[in-house]
Amino acid sequence: MERRLYRFIMSPAMMVAWLVGIVLAFQAQSFAAGWFHAKLVLVLAMTFMHGLFGHWVTAFARDRNRHSQKFYRIANEIPTVLLILIVILAVVKPF
């Protein structure tokens, strides 16, 4: 189930988000703004987490899970926090 979620929902959604984000960034021409740099760092962190989740999906498929259930519960919250911060930066544009 996690493999399907990763391959058919998470990966296409990430690709669409990157494409739309790049188009919007070029339209708004806000490359020099501080909030844009902070948002870009958070988006890169989210992309890194996506790669980690892909690695963990492969580990699960090969029955090589080395982490506890608590670890995955905490790791599952990281993208949520990143998403909230990204949206706040995009809407409020504080700096």
WOLINRA-V857269 format. One record per residue. N is the residue number from 1. RES is the residue in one letter. OMEGA is omega in whole degrees, 0 to 359 (* if undefined). Layout:
<<N	RES	OMEGA> <N	RES	OMEGA>>
This chain:
<<1	M	181> <2	E	178> <3	R	178> <4	R	178> <5	L	181> <6	Y	185> <7	R	188> <8	F	179> <9	I	186> <10	M	182> <11	S	177> <12	P	179> <13	A	178> <14	M	179> <15	M	179> <16	V	179> <17	A	178> <18	W	181> <19	L	180> <20	V	179> <21	G	178> <22	I	178> <23	V	180> <24	L	179> <25	A	179> <26	F	179> <27	Q	183> <28	A	182> <29	Q	181> <30	S	184> <31	F	183> <32	A	184> <33	A	180> <34	G	180> <35	W	180> <36	F	179> <37	H	178> <38	A	179> <39	K	179> <40	L	177> <41	V	179> <42	L	177> <43	V	176> <44	L	176> <45	A	178> <46	M	178> <47	T	176> <48	F	178> <49	M	177> <50	H	177> <51	G	176> <52	L	178> <53	F	176> <54	G	177> <55	H	180> <56	W	176> <57	V	178> <58	T	178> <59	A	177> <60	F	181> <61	A	180> <62	R	180> <63	D	179> <64	R	180> <65	N	182> <66	R	184> <67	H	180> <68	S	177> <69	Q	179> <70	K	178> <71	F	182> <72	Y	176> <73	R	178> <74	I	180> <75	A	180> <76	N	181> <77	E	183> <78	I	178> <79	P	179> <80	T	179> <81	V	178> <82	L	179> <83	L	180> <84	I	180> <85	L	179> <86	I	181> <87	V	178> <88	I	180> <89	L	181> <90	A	184> <91	V	186> <92	V	183> <93	K	190> <94	P	181> <95	F	*>>
